[in-house]
Amino acid sequence: METLVRQGKIIYVGSSNFAGWHIATANQEARKRSFMGLVSEQSKYSLARERSNWKCCRVPGNTGWG
């Protein structure tokens, strides 16, 4: 992925259905490499079930993300 960023083929990276600790770990690794890290999260959501992965909601406040 770092090669694609250097080539200008991607600018921003997001995640889909990551657990909160995955988001935190990914952003820590990106920071170590002087990369921006994840800029968005798309969680599973269904109006019928009205349930989302709320564990991700705690990540921004605890890690400075967002």
N, CA, C and O atoms as a Tripos MOL2 file, in Angstrom:
@<TRIPOS>MOLECULE
protein
  264   263    66     0     0
PROTEIN
NO_CHARGES

@<TRIPOS>ATOM
      1 N           0.8130   -1.1730    0.0000 N.3       1 MET1
      2 CA          0.0000    0.0000    0.0000 C.3       1 MET1
      3 C           0.8730    1.2590    0.0000 C.2       1 MET1
      4 O           0.5180    2.2620   -0.6190 O.2       1 MET1
      5 N           2.0000    1.2040    0.6860 N.am      2 GLU2
      6 CA          2.8850    2.3680    0.7270 C.3       2 GLU2
      7 C           3.3570    2.7520   -0.6700 C.2       2 GLU2
      8 O           3.5350    3.9320   -0.9690 O.2       2 GLU2
      9 N           3.5580    1.7530   -1.5190 N.am      3 THR3
     10 CA          3.9710    2.0140   -2.9030 C.3       3 THR3
     11 C           2.8770    2.7700   -3.6450 C.2       3 THR3
     12 O           3.1680    3.7070   -4.3880 O.2       3 THR3
     13 N           1.6210    2.3740   -3.4520 N.am      4 LEU4
     14 CA          0.5010    3.0460   -4.1140 C.3       4 LEU4
     15 C           0.3800    4.4980   -3.6630 C.2       4 LEU4
     16 O           0.0500    5.3710   -4.4660 O.2       4 LEU4
     17 N           0.6430    4.7600   -2.3920 N.am      5 VAL5
     18 CA          0.6170    6.1370   -1.8900 C.3       5 VAL5
     19 C           1.7250    6.9460   -2.5460 C.2       5 VAL5
     20 O           1.4890    8.0630   -3.0080 O.2       5 VAL5
     21 N           2.9350    6.3910   -2.5920 N.am      6 ARG6
     22 CA          4.0660    7.0890   -3.2130 C.3       6 ARG6
     23 C           3.8070    7.3950   -4.6870 C.2       6 ARG6
     24 O           4.2270    8.4330   -5.1990 O.2       6 ARG6
     25 N           3.1090    6.4760   -5.3650 N.am      7 GLN7
     26 CA          2.7970    6.6680   -6.7780 C.3       7 GLN7
     27 C           1.6350    7.6320   -6.9960 C.2       7 GLN7
     28 O           1.3490    8.0050   -8.1330 O.2       7 GLN7
     29 N           0.9670    8.0380   -5.9260 N.am      8 GLY8
     30 CA         -0.1590    8.9610   -6.0430 C.3       8 GLY8
     31 C          -1.4530    8.2920   -6.4630 C.2       8 GLY8
     32 O          -2.4080    8.9760   -6.8320 O.2       8 GLY8
     33 N          -1.5040    6.9580   -6.4150 N.am      9 LYS9
     34 CA         -2.7130    6.2450   -6.8380 C.3       9 LYS9
     35 C          -3.7860    6.2440   -5.7610 C.2       9 LYS9
     36 O          -4.9730    6.1240   -6.0660 O.2       9 LYS9
     37 N          -3.3850    6.3740   -4.5200 N.am     10 ILE10
     38 CA         -4.3480    6.5260   -3.4290 C.3      10 ILE10
     39 C          -3.8720    7.6620   -2.5240 C.2      10 ILE10
     40 O          -2.6740    7.8850   -2.3510 O.2      10 ILE10
     41 N          -4.8450    8.3710   -1.9520 N.am     11 ILE11
     42 CA         -4.5070    9.4790   -1.0590 C.3      11 ILE11
     43 C          -4.9780    9.1670    0.3530 C.2      11 ILE11
     44 O          -4.2320    9.3450    1.3160 O.2      11 ILE11
     45 N          -6.2160    8.7020    0.4740 N.am     12 TYR12
     46 CA         -6.7990    8.4150    1.7820 C.3      12 TYR12
     47 C          -7.1470    6.9360    1.8850 C.2      12 TYR12
     48 O          -7.5170    6.3020    0.8970 O.2      12 TYR12
     49 N          -7.0230    6.3990    3.0860 N.am     13 VAL13
     50 CA         -7.3310    4.9890    3.3230 C.3      13 VAL13
     51 C          -8.3550    4.9020    4.4440 C.2      13 VAL13
     52 O          -8.2320    5.5660    5.4720 O.2      13 VAL13
     53 N          -9.3620    4.0760    4.2280 N.am     14 GLY14
     54 CA        -10.3680    3.8250    5.2510 C.3      14 GLY14
     55 C         -10.4620    2.3370    5.5270 C.2      14 GLY14
     56 O          -9.8110    1.5290    4.8660 O.2      14 GLY14
     57 N         -11.2680    1.9860    6.4990 N.am     15 SER15
     58 CA        -11.4440    0.5760    6.8400 C.3      15 SER15
     59 C         -12.9290    0.2300    6.8400 C.2      15 SER15
     60 O         -13.7920    1.1070    6.8790 O.2      15 SER15
     61 N         -13.1960   -1.0450    6.7980 N.am     16 SER16
     62 CA        -14.5670   -1.5110    6.7940 C.3      16 SER16
     63 C         -14.6990   -2.6710    7.7720 C.2      16 SER16
     64 O         -14.0560   -3.7100    7.6190 O.2      16 SER16
     65 N         -15.5430   -2.4740    8.7770 N.am     17 ASN17
     66 CA        -15.8480   -3.4990    9.7770 C.3      17 ASN17
     67 C         -14.6370   -3.9210   10.6010 C.2      17 ASN17
     68 O         -14.5260   -5.0850   10.9880 O.2      17 ASN17
     69 N         -13.7310   -2.9860   10.8730 N.am     18 PHE18
     70 CA        -12.6010   -3.2600   11.7600 C.3      18 PHE18
     71 C         -13.0600   -3.1630   13.2080 C.2      18 PHE18
     72 O         -13.9370   -2.3640   13.5380 O.2      18 PHE18
     73 N         -12.4740   -3.9650   14.0550 N.am     19 ALA19
     74 CA        -12.6910   -3.8050   15.4910 C.3      19 ALA19
     75 C         -11.9290   -2.5590   15.9410 C.2      19 ALA19
     76 O         -10.9870   -2.1250   15.2780 O.2      19 ALA19
     77 N         -12.3360   -1.9990   17.0540 N.am     20 GLY20
     78 CA        -11.7030   -0.7910   17.5550 C.3      20 GLY20
     79 C         -10.2010   -0.9310   17.7260 C.2      20 GLY20
     80 O          -9.4460   -0.0160   17.4000 O.2      20 GLY20
     81 N          -9.7620   -2.0890   18.2400 N.am     21 TRP21
     82 CA         -8.3270   -2.2750   18.4590 C.3      21 TRP21
     83 C          -7.5710   -2.3980   17.1450 C.2      21 TRP21
     84 O          -6.3910   -2.0560   17.0800 O.2      21 TRP21
     85 N          -8.2420   -2.8910   16.0790 N.am     22 HIS22
     86 CA         -7.5970   -2.9410   14.7640 C.3      22 HIS22
     87 C          -7.3430   -1.5250   14.2410 C.2      22 HIS22
     88 O          -6.2860   -1.2430   13.6780 O.2      22 HIS22
     89 N          -8.3250   -0.6410   14.4360 N.am     23 ILE23
     90 CA         -8.1820    0.7410   13.9810 C.3      23 ILE23
     91 C          -7.0230    1.4120   14.7200 C.2      23 ILE23
     92 O          -6.1810    2.0710   14.1090 O.2      23 ILE23
     93 N          -6.9930    1.2360   16.0300 N.am     24 ALA24
     94 CA         -5.9320    1.8480   16.8330 C.3      24 ALA24
     95 C          -4.5530    1.3210   16.4210 C.2      24 ALA24
     96 O          -3.6060    2.0970   16.2900 O.2      24 ALA24
     97 N          -4.4390    0.0100   16.2170 N.am     25 THR25
     98 CA         -3.1720   -0.5960   15.8160 C.3      25 THR25
     99 C          -2.7410   -0.1050   14.4330 C.2      25 THR25
    100 O          -1.5720    0.2190   14.2240 O.2      25 THR25
    101 N          -3.6780   -0.0520   13.4950 N.am     26 ALA26
    102 CA         -3.3560    0.4110   12.1400 C.3      26 ALA26
    103 C          -2.8560    1.8510   12.1600 C.2      26 ALA26
    104 O          -1.9020    2.1900   11.4610 O.2      26 ALA26
    105 N          -3.4990    2.6960   12.9590 N.am     27 ASN27
    106 CA         -3.0760    4.0950   13.0200 C.3      27 ASN27
    107 C          -1.7340    4.2610   13.7180 C.2      27 ASN27
    108 O          -0.9530    5.1360   13.3470 O.2      27 ASN27
    109 N          -1.4580    3.4500   14.7050 N.am     28 GLN28
    110 CA         -0.1450    3.5000   15.3590 C.3      28 GLN28
    111 C           0.9590    3.1010   14.3870 C.2      28 GLN28
    112 O           2.0100    3.7400   14.3330 O.2      28 GLN28
    113 N           0.7160    2.0400   13.6190 N.am     29 GLU29
    114 CA          1.7090    1.5930   12.6330 C.3      29 GLU29
    115 C           1.9210    2.6530   11.5580 C.2      29 GLU29
    116 O           3.0530    2.9050   11.1460 O.2      29 GLU29
    117 N           0.8350    3.2740   11.1040 N.am     30 ALA30
    118 CA          0.9560    4.3290   10.0960 C.3      30 ALA30
    119 C           1.7710    5.5010   10.6420 C.2      30 ALA30
    120 O           2.6170    6.0520    9.9380 O.2      30 ALA30
    121 N           1.5190    5.8760   11.8820 N.am     31 ARG31
    122 CA          2.2440    6.9890   12.5050 C.3      31 ARG31
    123 C           3.7400    6.6820   12.5800 C.2      31 ARG31
    124 O           4.5660    7.5660   12.3540 O.2      31 ARG31
    125 N           4.0910    5.4300   12.8990 N.am     32 LYS32
    126 CA          5.5030    5.0360   12.9700 C.3      32 LYS32
    127 C           6.2000    5.2290   11.6280 C.2      32 LYS32
    128 O           7.3930    5.5290   11.5760 O.2      32 LYS32
    129 N           5.4430    5.0540   10.5380 N.am     33 ARG33
    130 CA          6.0030    5.1560    9.1910 C.3      33 ARG33
    131 C           5.7940    6.5280    8.5610 C.2      33 ARG33
    132 O           6.0790    6.7290    7.3810 O.2      33 ARG33
    133 N           5.2960    7.4640    9.3560 N.am     34 SER34
    134 CA          5.0180    8.8360    8.8870 C.3      34 SER34
    135 C           3.9460    8.8740    7.8110 C.2      34 SER34
    136 O           4.0230    9.6790    6.8840 O.2      34 SER34
    137 N           2.9500    8.0110    7.9290 N.am     35 PHE35
    138 CA          1.8020    8.0150    7.0360 C.3      35 PHE35
    139 C           0.5920    8.5490    7.7680 C.2      35 PHE35
    140 O           0.5760    8.5780    8.9990 O.2      35 PHE35
    141 N          -0.4160    8.9710    7.0390 N.am     36 MET36
    142 CA         -1.6020    9.5590    7.6260 C.3      36 MET36
    143 C          -2.4120    8.5400    8.4300 C.2      36 MET36
    144 O          -2.9460    8.8910    9.4830 O.2      36 MET36
    145 N          -2.5180    7.3200    7.9790 N.am     37 GLY37
    146 CA         -3.3350    6.3190    8.6560 C.3      37 GLY37
    147 C          -4.7630    6.3330    8.1420 C.2      37 GLY37
    148 O          -5.0670    6.9740    7.1350 O.2      37 GLY37
    149 N          -5.6280    5.6290    8.8330 N.am     38 LEU38
    150 CA         -7.0240    5.5200    8.4220 C.3      38 LEU38
    151 C          -7.7530    6.8400    8.6470 C.2      38 LEU38
    152 O          -7.5580    7.5040    9.6650 O.2      38 LEU38
    153 N          -8.5920    7.2130    7.6890 N.am     39 VAL39
    154 CA         -9.3350    8.4590    7.8220 C.3      39 VAL39
    155 C         -10.8310    8.2300    7.9780 C.2      39 VAL39
    156 O         -11.5740    9.1700    8.2650 O.2      39 VAL39
    157 N         -11.2880    6.9770    7.7910 N.am     40 SER40
    158 CA        -12.7180    6.6940    7.9400 C.3      40 SER40
    159 C         -12.9300    5.2300    8.3100 C.2      40 SER40
    160 O         -12.0490    4.3900    8.1270 O.2      40 SER40
    161 N         -14.1070    4.9500    8.8290 N.am     41 GLU41
    162 CA        -14.5050    3.5850    9.1700 C.3      41 GLU41
    163 C         -15.9340    3.3690    8.7100 C.2      41 GLU41
    164 O         -16.8190    4.1660    9.0210 O.2      41 GLU41
    165 N         -16.1590    2.3050    7.9780 N.am     42 GLN42
    166 CA        -17.5030    1.9390    7.5420 C.3      42 GLN42
    167 C         -17.8910    0.6790    8.2990 C.2      42 GLN42
    168 O         -17.3490   -0.3960    8.0420 O.2      42 GLN42
    169 N         -18.8190    0.8060    9.2220 N.am     43 SER43
    170 CA        -19.2420   -0.3390   10.0260 C.3      43 SER43
    171 C         -20.5190   -0.9470    9.4730 C.2      43 SER43
    172 O         -21.3070   -0.2790    8.8030 O.2      43 SER43
    173 N         -20.7080   -2.2250    9.7670 N.am     44 LYS44
    174 CA        -21.9550   -2.8800    9.3790 C.3      44 LYS44
    175 C         -23.1070   -2.1590   10.0670 C.2      44 LYS44
    176 O         -23.0270   -1.8330   11.2510 O.2      44 LYS44
    177 N         -24.1600   -1.9180    9.3300 N.am     45 TYR45
    178 CA        -25.3440   -1.3010    9.9220 C.3      45 TYR45
    179 C         -26.5670   -1.7480    9.1550 C.2      45 TYR45
    180 O         -26.5450   -1.8260    7.9270 O.2      45 TYR45
    181 N         -27.6150   -2.0360    9.8630 N.am     46 SER46
    182 CA        -28.8610   -2.4450    9.2370 C.3      46 SER46
    183 C         -30.0030   -1.7190    9.9370 C.2      46 SER46
    184 O         -30.1100   -1.7630   11.1620 O.2      46 SER46
    185 N         -30.8490   -1.0580    9.1720 N.am     47 LEU47
    186 CA        -32.0090   -0.4000    9.7740 C.3      47 LEU47
    187 C         -32.9400   -1.4220   10.4260 C.2      47 LEU47
    188 O         -33.6090   -1.1190   11.4140 O.2      47 LEU47
    189 N         -32.9770   -2.6280    9.8700 N.am     48 ALA48
    190 CA        -33.8270   -3.6700   10.4410 C.3      48 ALA48
    191 C         -33.3220   -4.1120   11.8110 C.2      48 ALA48
    192 O         -34.1160   -4.4100   12.7030 O.2      48 ALA48
    193 N         -32.0160   -4.1550   11.9750 N.am     49 ARG49
    194 CA        -31.4380   -4.6080   13.2400 C.3      49 ARG49
    195 C         -31.0330   -3.4510   14.1400 C.2      49 ARG49
    196 O         -30.8660   -3.6230   15.3470 O.2      49 ARG49
    197 N         -30.8750   -2.2580   13.5400 N.am     50 GLU50
    198 CA        -30.4610   -1.0540   14.2750 C.3      50 GLU50
    199 C         -29.2890   -1.3150   15.2010 C.2      50 GLU50
    200 O         -29.3030   -0.9520   16.3770 O.2      50 GLU50
    201 N         -28.2840   -1.9500   14.6450 N.am     51 ARG51
    202 CA        -27.1210   -2.2970   15.4520 C.3      51 ARG51
    203 C         -25.8590   -2.0300   14.6470 C.2      51 ARG51
    204 O         -25.7990   -2.3460   13.4590 O.2      51 ARG51
    205 N         -24.8830   -1.4680   15.2690 N.am     52 SER52
    206 CA        -23.6100   -1.2040   14.6140 C.3      52 SER52
    207 C         -22.4950   -1.6520   15.5470 C.2      52 SER52
    208 O         -22.7460   -2.0590   16.6820 O.2      52 SER52
    209 N         -21.2900   -1.5740   15.0690 N.am     53 ASN53
    210 CA        -20.1480   -1.9430   15.8910 C.3      53 ASN53
    211 C         -19.7710   -0.7480   16.7690 C.2      53 ASN53
    212 O         -18.8910    0.0320   16.4040 O.2      53 ASN53
    213 N         -20.4130   -0.6020   17.8930 N.am     54 TRP54
    214 CA        -20.2280    0.5610   18.7580 C.3      54 TRP54
    215 C         -18.8480    0.5920   19.4050 C.2      54 TRP54
    216 O         -18.4520    1.6300   19.9340 O.2      54 TRP54
    217 N         -18.1080   -0.5020   19.3810 N.am     55 LYS55
    218 CA        -16.7560   -0.5030   19.9360 C.3      55 LYS55
    219 C         -15.8730    0.4970   19.1990 C.2      55 LYS55
    220 O         -14.9520    1.0660   19.7860 O.2      55 LYS55
    221 N         -16.1510    0.7120   17.9190 N.am     56 CYS56
    222 CA        -15.3560    1.6560   17.1390 C.3      56 CYS56
    223 C         -15.5930    3.0900   17.5870 C.2      56 CYS56
    224 O         -14.7300    3.9490   17.4040 O.2      56 CYS56
    225 N         -16.7320    3.3490   18.1600 N.am     57 CYS57
    226 CA        -17.0670    4.7170   18.5630 C.3      57 CYS57
    227 C         -16.1850    5.2320   19.6820 C.2      57 CYS57
    228 O         -16.0250    6.4440   19.8250 O.2      57 CYS57
    229 N         -15.6050    4.3410   20.4820 N.am     58 ARG58
    230 CA        -14.7340    4.7560   21.5730 C.3      58 ARG58
    231 C         -13.3130    5.0600   21.0930 C.2      58 ARG58
    232 O         -12.5600    5.7430   21.7870 O.2      58 ARG58
    233 N         -12.9490    4.5660   19.9320 N.am     59 VAL59
    234 CA        -11.5810    4.7340   19.4470 C.3      59 VAL59
    235 C         -11.2010    6.1990   19.2530 C.2      59 VAL59
    236 O         -10.1220    6.5850   19.7020 O.2      59 VAL59
    237 N         -12.0210    7.0450   18.6110 N.am     60 PRO60
    238 CA        -11.5890    8.4310   18.3980 C.3      60 PRO60
    239 C         -11.2150    9.1620   19.6840 C.2      60 PRO60
    240 O         -10.1860    9.8370   19.7310 O.2      60 PRO60
    241 N         -12.0140    9.0400   20.7010 N.am     61 GLY61
    242 CA        -11.7250    9.7330   21.9540 C.3      61 GLY61
    243 C         -10.5110    9.1880   22.6850 C.2      61 GLY61
    244 O          -9.7930    9.9320   23.3520 O.2      61 GLY61
    245 N         -10.2870    7.9110   22.5590 N.am     62 ASN62
    246 CA         -9.1770    7.2750   23.2840 C.3      62 ASN62
    247 C          -7.8420    7.3830   22.5650 C.2      62 ASN62
    248 O          -6.7930    7.2490   23.1940 O.2      62 ASN62
    249 N          -7.8600    7.6230   21.2640 N.am     63 THR63
    250 CA         -6.6090    7.6310   20.5060 C.3      63 THR63
    251 C          -6.3190    8.9450   19.8010 C.2      63 THR63
    252 O          -5.2600    9.0990   19.1930 O.2      63 THR63
    253 N          -7.2410    9.8910   19.8730 N.am     64 GLY64
    254 CA         -7.0530   11.1580   19.1760 C.3      64 GLY64
    255 C          -7.4000   11.0790   17.7020 C.2      64 GLY64
    256 O          -7.0610   11.9800   16.9350 O.2      64 GLY64
    257 N          -8.0730   10.0100   17.2980 N.am     65 TRP65
    258 CA         -8.4460    9.8010   15.9000 C.3      65 TRP65
    259 C          -9.7860   10.4690   15.6690 C.2      65 TRP65
    260 O         -10.7160   10.2620   16.4490 O.2      65 TRP65
    261 N          -9.9110   11.2690   14.6110 N.am     66 GLY66
    262 CA        -11.2030   11.8310   14.2810 C.3      66 GLY66
    263 C         -11.3970   13.2780   14.6060 C.2      66 GLY66
    264 O         -12.4690   13.8300   14.3560 O.2      66 GLY66
@<TRIPOS>BOND
     1     1     2 1
     2     2     3 1
     3     3     4 2
     4     3     5 am
     5     5     6 1
     6     6     7 1
     7     7     8 2
     8     7     9 am
     9     9    10 1
    10    10    11 1
    11    11    12 2
    12    11    13 am
    13    13    14 1
    14    14    15 1
    15    15    16 2
    16    15    17 am
    17    17    18 1
    18    18    19 1
    19    19    20 2
    20    19    21 am
    21    21    22 1
    22    22    23 1
    23    23    24 2
    24    23    25 am
    25    25    26 1
    26    26    27 1
    27    27    28 2
    28    27    29 am
    29    29    30 1
    30    30    31 1
    31    31    32 2
    32    31    33 am
    33    33    34 1
    34    34    35 1
    35    35    36 2
    36    35    37 am
    37    37    38 1
    38    38    39 1
    39    39    40 2
    40    39    41 am
    41    41    42 1
    42    42    43 1
    43    43    44 2
    44    43    45 am
    45    45    46 1
    46    46    47 1
    47    47    48 2
    48    47    49 am
    49    49    50 1
    50    50    51 1
    51    51    52 2
    52    51    53 am
    53    53    54 1
    54    54    55 1
    55    55    56 2
    56    55    57 am
    57    57    58 1
    58    58    59 1
    59    59    60 2
    60    59    61 am
    61    61    62 1
    62    62    63 1
    63    63    64 2
    64    63    65 am
    65    65    66 1
    66    66    67 1
    67    67    68 2
    68    67    69 am
    69    69    70 1
    70    70    71 1
    71    71    72 2
    72    71    73 am
    73    73    74 1
    74    74    75 1
    75    75    76 2
    76    75    77 am
    77    77    78 1
    78    78    79 1
    79    79    80 2
    80    79    81 am
    81    81    82 1
    82    82    83 1
    83    83    84 2
    84    83    85 am
    85    85    86 1
    86    86    87 1
    87    87    88 2
    88    87    89 am
    89    89    90 1
    90    90    91 1
    91    91    92 2
    92    91    93 am
    93    93    94 1
    94    94    95 1
    95    95    96 2
    96    95    97 am
    97    97    98 1
    98    98    99 1
    99    99   100 2
   100    99   101 am
   101   101   102 1
   102   102   103 1
   103   103   104 2
   104   103   105 am
   105   105   106 1
   106   106   107 1
   107   107   108 2
   108   107   109 am
   109   109   110 1
   110   110   111 1
   111   111   112 2
   112   111   113 am
   113   113   114 1
   114   114   115 1
   115   115   116 2
   116   115   117 am
   117   117   118 1
   118   118   119 1
   119   119   120 2
   120   119   121 am
   121   121   122 1
   122   122   123 1
   123   123   124 2
   124   123   125 am
   125   125   126 1
   126   126   127 1
   127   127   128 2
   128   127   129 am
   129   129   130 1
   130   130   131 1
   131   131   132 2
   132   131   133 am
   133   133   134 1
   134   134   135 1
   135   135   136 2
   136   135   137 am
   137   137   138 1
   138   138   139 1
   139   139   140 2
   140   139   141 am
   141   141   142 1
   142   142   143 1
   143   143   144 2
   144   143   145 am
   145   145   146 1
   146   146   147 1
   147   147   148 2
   148   147   149 am
   149   149   150 1
   150   150   151 1
   151   151   152 2
   152   151   153 am
   153   153   154 1
   154   154   155 1
   155   155   156 2
   156   155   157 am
   157   157   158 1
   158   158   159 1
   159   159   160 2
   160   159   161 am
   161   161   162 1
   162   162   163 1
   163   163   164 2
   164   163   165 am
   165   165   166 1
   166   166   167 1
   167   167   168 2
   168   167   169 am
   169   169   170 1
   170   170   171 1
   171   171   172 2
   172   171   173 am
   173   173   174 1
   174   174   175 1
   175   175   176 2
   176   175   177 am
   177   177   178 1
   178   178   179 1
   179   179   180 2
   180   179   181 am
   181   181   182 1
   182   182   183 1
   183   183   184 2
   184   183   185 am
   185   185   186 1
   186   186   187 1
   187   187   188 2
   188   187   189 am
   189   189   190 1
   190   190   191 1
   191   191   192 2
   192   191   193 am
   193   193   194 1
   194   194   195 1
   195   195   196 2
   196   195   197 am
   197   197   198 1
   198   198   199 1
   199   199   200 2
   200   199   201 am
   201   201   202 1
   202   202   203 1
   203   203   204 2
   204   203   205 am
   205   205   206 1
   206   206   207 1
   207   207   208 2
   208   207   209 am
   209   209   210 1
   210   210   211 1
   211   211   212 2
   212   211   213 am
   213   213   214 1
   214   214   215 1
   215   215   216 2
   216   215   217 am
   217   217   218 1
   218   218   219 1
   219   219   220 2
   220   219   221 am
   221   221   222 1
   222   222   223 1
   223   223   224 2
   224   223   225 am
   225   225   226 1
   226   226   227 1
   227   227   228 2
   228   227   229 am
   229   229   230 1
   230   230   231 1
   231   231   232 2
   232   231   233 am
   233   233   234 1
   234   234   235 1
   235   235   236 2
   236   235   237 am
   237   237   238 1
   238   238   239 1
   239   239   240 2
   240   239   241 am
   241   241   242 1
   242   242   243 1
   243   243   244 2
   244   243   245 am
   245   245   246 1
   246   246   247 1
   247   247   248 2
   248   247   249 am
   249   249   250 1
   250   250   251 1
   251   251   252 2
   252   251   253 am
   253   253   254 1
   254   254   255 1
   255   255   256 2
   256   255   257 am
   257   257   258 1
   258   258   259 1
   259   259   260 2
   260   259   261 am
   261   261   262 1
   262   262   263 1
   263   263   264 2
@<TRIPOS>SUBSTRUCTURE
     1 MET1         2 RESIDUE 1 A MET
     2 GLU2         6 RESIDUE 1 A GLU
     3 THR3        10 RESIDUE 1 A THR
     4 LEU4        14 RESIDUE 1 A LEU
     5 VAL5        18 RESIDUE 1 A VAL
     6 ARG6        22 RESIDUE 1 A ARG
     7 GLN7        26 RESIDUE 1 A GLN
     8 GLY8        30 RESIDUE 1 A GLY
     9 LYS9        34 RESIDUE 1 A LYS
    10 ILE10       38 RESIDUE 1 A ILE
    11 ILE11       42 RESIDUE 1 A ILE
    12 TYR12       46 RESIDUE 1 A TYR
    13 VAL13       50 RESIDUE 1 A VAL
    14 GLY14       54 RESIDUE 1 A GLY
    15 SER15       58 RESIDUE 1 A SER
    16 SER16       62 RESIDUE 1 A SER
    17 ASN17       66 RESIDUE 1 A ASN
    18 PHE18       70 RESIDUE 1 A PHE
    19 ALA19       74 RESIDUE 1 A ALA
    20 GLY20       78 RESIDUE 1 A GLY
    21 TRP21       82 RESIDUE 1 A TRP
    22 HIS22       86 RESIDUE 1 A HIS
    23 ILE23       90 RESIDUE 1 A ILE
    24 ALA24       94 RESIDUE 1 A ALA
    25 THR25       98 RESIDUE 1 A THR
    26 ALA26      102 RESIDUE 1 A ALA
    27 ASN27      106 RESIDUE 1 A ASN
    28 GLN28      110 RESIDUE 1 A GLN
    29 GLU29      114 RESIDUE 1 A GLU
    30 ALA30      118 RESIDUE 1 A ALA
    31 ARG31      122 RESIDUE 1 A ARG
    32 LYS32      126 RESIDUE 1 A LYS
    33 ARG33      130 RESIDUE 1 A ARG
    34 SER34      134 RESIDUE 1 A SER
    35 PHE35      138 RESIDUE 1 A PHE
    36 MET36      142 RESIDUE 1 A MET
    37 GLY37      146 RESIDUE 1 A GLY
    38 LEU38      150 RESIDUE 1 A LEU
    39 VAL39      154 RESIDUE 1 A VAL
    40 SER40      158 RESIDUE 1 A SER
    41 GLU41      162 RESIDUE 1 A GLU
    42 GLN42      166 RESIDUE 1 A GLN
    43 SER43      170 RESIDUE 1 A SER
    44 LYS44      174 RESIDUE 1 A LYS
    45 TYR45      178 RESIDUE 1 A TYR
    46 SER46      182 RESIDUE 1 A SER
    47 LEU47      186 RESIDUE 1 A LEU
    48 ALA48      190 RESIDUE 1 A ALA
    49 ARG49      194 RESIDUE 1 A ARG
    50 GLU50      198 RESIDUE 1 A GLU
    51 ARG51      202 RESIDUE 1 A ARG
    52 SER52      206 RESIDUE 1 A SER
    53 ASN53      210 RESIDUE 1 A ASN
    54 TRP54      214 RESIDUE 1 A TRP
    55 LYS55      218 RESIDUE 1 A LYS
    56 CYS56      222 RESIDUE 1 A CYS
    57 CYS57      226 RESIDUE 1 A CYS
    58 ARG58      230 RESIDUE 1 A ARG
    59 VAL59      234 RESIDUE 1 A VAL
    60 PRO60      238 RESIDUE 1 A PRO
    61 GLY61      242 RESIDUE 1 A GLY
    62 ASN62      246 RESIDUE 1 A ASN
    63 THR63      250 RESIDUE 1 A THR
    64 GLY64      254 RESIDUE 1 A GLY
    65 TRP65      258 RESIDUE 1 A TRP
    66 GLY66      262 RESIDUE 1 A GLY
